[in-house]
Amino acid sequence: MANNSRGPLLTMFAVLFTVLAISNFSKPFHLDPNAGFVFFGMKTNGLANAILGPAFGLMLIFYAAGIWRMRRWVMLIADAYALYVILNLLLFSIRSAASRNQASAGFMLVYIAIAVGVSSGSAILLYRRRAELA
């Protein structure tokens, strides 16, 4: 029998994915050329940024809604997104290694830990609670 209680951690993940979705929806409107959406390690701009940012924002809204409503189908999004985040960070790190300075290394390590922790952590938690998903 499904238990629709998310608990505090899944609730926090749903809220975080909603905030990230809002950020992605806003990508095409940033005036800063360095604020583009990063897709498979490459920063986008122009039409690609205008399409990919909102597309991922929409996917993250579905992800957050699936967590919020404790739906079984959200596990597919969780797994795909966790894999995408790891691959995206790895490719971005490889492609931008030469242009990054030492001062930003600490920031990147914290960013990577949070990004992988939230994306993979939510997937793992959903997997552990799969019997409670409707």
Secondary structure, 3 states (H helix, E strand, C coil): CCCCCCHHHHHHHHHHHHHHHHHHHHHHHCCCHHHCCEECCEECCHHHHHHHHHHHHHHHHHHHHHHHCCCCCHHHHHHHHHHHHHHHHHHHHHHCCCCCCHHHHHHHHHHHHHHHHHHHHHHHHHHHCHHHCC
